[in-house]
Amino acid sequence: MLSTGSELVEPGTPLTKGMISDSNSFLLVAAANEAGAQAYRVPPVKDDAEAFAAAISDQLHRADLILTSGGVSMGAYDTVKEVFTEMGTVDFTKVAMHPGMPQGHGFVGESEGERIPVITLPGNPVSSFISFQNFVRPAIHKLRGLQGDDRPRVVAEITKSMDSQQAKRQFARGRFLGDGRVEPVGGGQGSHVIGGLAQSDCLIVIPEGVAHVNAGDNVDVIDLRGDIR
């Protein structure tokens, strides 16, 4: 697992203007380990094609799956796309979901027998985490030889009304109340608002085509803690 971006520094490093601490790699390594993988973190890589290519090449002989975050948004600096296009076959696309629209997936490696699967996630922390739950966790599950979906869904009554982008499926952070109800948490559902992610134990799914749900409506809920019934 590695994060990309010249603005990233290791946690604990004094921040200067325009710099931010790398949180995604720690978050995603923890999520991957919780999913049953043996995950390793690589220090953040700057927006430099040579440095990024070297970091990826170093992982090819040891990884069963390479996961990156950052550099996949439309208009983003093209280091990730440039390197993966040259080193393999990685497709970059948009998914009608919020948060987490820009995604990438494919393979990297010099030959057919040595190709390693790659999943590239967006750089915003919440987008990255929710994308992991939807795309990476199922891939880890399959690579482990397991069948079925290990993130059960339940139907619950939402306690507050919510608006949603009608053209996208929204995965809102929520807290399951244990009595068949779920409440949205955090100060908004923006992809940069990580406080709500720390408070949540589930994701409230509002399907595409739905612009609003009222308090008291039933919604699908994805269990993140493993014991919601």
C-alpha positions in Angstrom: 0.0 0.0 0.0 1.4 3.4 -0.9 0.0 6.9 -1.1 1.1 9.4 -3.8 1.4 13.1 -3.8 4.2 15.7 -3.4 2.1 17.3 -0.6 2.3 14.3 1.6 4.7 13.9 4.6 5.1 11.3 7.3 3.0 11.9 10.4 4.9 13.8 13.0 6.8 15.9 10.4 6.2 19.6 11.0 3.8 20.8 8.3 4.7 23.7 6.1 2.3 25.5 3.7 0.6 23.1 1.3 1.7 20.0 3.1 -0.5 17.4 4.8 0.3 14.2 6.8 -0.2 10.9 5.0 -3.1 9.2 6.7 -4.5 7.0 3.9 -1.7 4.4 3.9 -2.2 3.8 7.6 -6.0 3.7 7.3 -5.9 1.3 4.3 -3.2 -1.0 5.7 -5.3 -1.4 8.9 -8.4 -2.1 6.8 -6.6 -4.6 4.7 -5.2 -6.4 7.7 -8.7 -6.4 9.2 -9.9 -8.0 6.0 -7.5 -10.9 6.4 -4.6 -9.7 4.3 -1.0 -9.3 5.4 -0.6 -5.7 4.4 2.5 -3.5 4.2 2.9 0.2 4.0 5.3 2.0 1.7 6.2 5.7 2.6 4.4 8.3 0.5 5.8 8.8 -3.0 6.1 12.2 -4.7 4.5 13.1 -8.0 7.6 11.9 -9.9 7.2 9.2 -12.5 10.7 7.7 -11.9 10.2 7.6 -8.1 6.7 6.1 -8.4 7.9 3.5 -11.0 10.7 2.5 -8.7 8.4 2.1 -5.7 6.0 -0.1 -7.7 8.8 -2.2 -9.2 10.2 -2.8 -5.7 6.8 -4.4 -4.8 6.4 -6.7 -7.8 8.3 -9.6 -6.4 6.6 -9.6 -3.0 3.0 -8.5 -3.5 -0.2 -10.4 -4.5 -2.0 -7.1 -4.8 -0.8 -3.5 -5.1 -3.0 -0.8 -3.7 -2.4 3.0 -4.2 -4.3 6.1 -3.2 -4.2 9.5 -4.9 -3.5 10.7 -8.4 -6.6 9.2 -10.1 -9.0 12.2 -10.1 -9.9 13.9 -13.3 -7.4 16.7 -13.8 -4.9 15.3 -11.3 -1.2 15.2 -12.1 -0.7 12.2 -14.4 2.1 10.3 -12.6 0.0 7.3 -11.5 -1.7 7.0 -14.9 1.5 7.5 -16.8 3.5 4.9 -14.9 0.7 2.2 -14.8 0.0 2.7 -18.5 3.7 2.0 -19.3 4.1 -0.8 -16.8 0.9 -2.7 -17.4 -2.8 -2.5 -18.3 -4.6 -0.3 -15.8 -8.0 1.3 -16.7 -9.0 4.5 -15.1 -12.7 5.3 -14.9 -15.5 7.0 -13.0 -18.0 5.1 -10.8 -21.4 6.7 -10.1 -20.9 6.7 -6.3 -20.3 9.3 -3.6 -17.8 9.5 -2.2 -15.2 7.8 -4.4 -16.0 8.4 -8.0 -12.5 8.1 -9.7 -11.1 4.6 -9.6 -8.5 2.5 -11.4 -7.9 -1.3 -11.7 -5.8 -3.6 -13.8 -2.5 -5.4 -13.8 1.2 -4.5 -13.8 4.2 -6.6 -14.6 6.6 -7.5 -17.3 5.1 -10.8 -18.4 1.7 -12.6 -18.3 2.9 -15.0 -15.6 4.3 -12.2 -13.4 1.4 -9.8 -13.6 0.1 -8.4 -10.3 -3.4 -7.0 -9.8 -3.5 -3.2 -9.1 -6.3 -1.1 -7.6 -5.9 2.6 -7.5 -8.1 4.6 -5.1 -8.9 8.3 -4.8 -6.8 10.5 -2.5 -9.5 11.9 -0.2 -9.5 9.8 3.0 -13.2 9.0 3.1 -13.4 8.3 -0.6 -10.4 6.0 -0.2 -11.9 4.1 2.7 -15.3 3.7 1.2 -13.8 2.6 -2.1 -11.7 0.1 -0.2 -14.9 -1.4 1.3 -16.6 -1.7 -2.0 -13.8 -2.8 -4.3 -10.7 -3.9 -2.4 -12.1 -5.9 0.4 -14.1 -8.2 -2.0 -10.9 -8.6 -4.0 -9.0 -9.6 -0.9 -11.8 -12.0 0.1 -11.6 -13.7 -3.3 -7.8 -13.9 -3.3 -8.1 -15.7 0.0 -10.2 -18.3 -1.7 -13.4 -17.3 0.2 -16.9 -17.2 -1.2 -19.8 -14.8 -0.7 -20.0 -11.4 0.8 -18.5 -10.9 4.3 -20.0 -7.4 4.7 -23.6 -8.2 5.5 -26.4 -5.8 4.8 -29.5 -5.1 6.9 -32.5 -2.8 6.5 -32.8 -0.2 9.2 -34.9 2.9 9.9 -33.0 6.1 9.4 -33.4 8.7 12.2 -32.7 11.8 10.2 -33.7 13.0 6.7 -30.8 13.2 4.1 -30.3 14.6 0.7 -28.3 12.7 -1.9 -26.9 13.3 -5.4 -29.5 11.7 -7.5 -27.2 10.5 -10.2 -24.9 8.6 -7.7 -25.2 5.9 -5.1 -24.3 7.5 -1.8 -22.5 5.7 1.0 -23.1 7.8 4.1 -21.4 7.3 7.4 -23.7 6.1 10.1 -24.1 4.6 13.5 -26.3 1.6 14.1 -28.4 2.1 17.2 -29.2 -1.5 18.0 -33.0 -1.2 17.9 -33.4 -1.4 14.1 -32.5 2.2 13.6 -29.5 4.0 12.1 -28.4 7.6 12.4 -26.1 9.6 10.1 -23.0 10.9 11.9 -20.4 13.6 11.4 -20.5 17.2 10.3 -21.6 16.4 6.7 -20.9 13.7 4.2 -18.1 15.4 2.3 -15.2 13.1 1.2 -12.7 15.1 3.4 -14.7 14.9 6.6 -13.0 12.1 8.5 -14.5 12.8 11.9 -17.7 11.1 10.9 -15.7 8.1 9.7 -14.2 7.7 13.1 -17.7 7.8 14.7 -19.3 5.3 12.3 -19.8 1.6 12.4 -21.8 1.2 9.2 -22.5 2.8 5.8 -26.0 4.0 4.9 -26.7 3.3 1.2 -28.9 5.7 -0.7 -29.3 4.3 -4.2 -28.9 6.3 -7.4 -32.1 7.8 -8.5 -33.1 8.9 -5.0 -32.5 12.5 -4.1 -33.9 12.5 -0.6 -34.8 10.1 2.2 -37.0 11.1 5.1 -36.6 10.3 8.8 -38.4 7.1 9.4 -37.6 5.6 5.9 -36.0 2.2 5.6 -32.5 2.2 4.1 -29.9 -0.5 3.4 -27.0 -0.5 5.9 -23.6 -2.1 5.3 -22.1 -3.6 8.5 -18.6 -2.4 9.1 -18.2 -3.8 12.6 -19.2 -7.4 11.9 -22.0 -8.0 14.3 -24.9 -5.9 13.2 -28.1 -8.0 12.9 
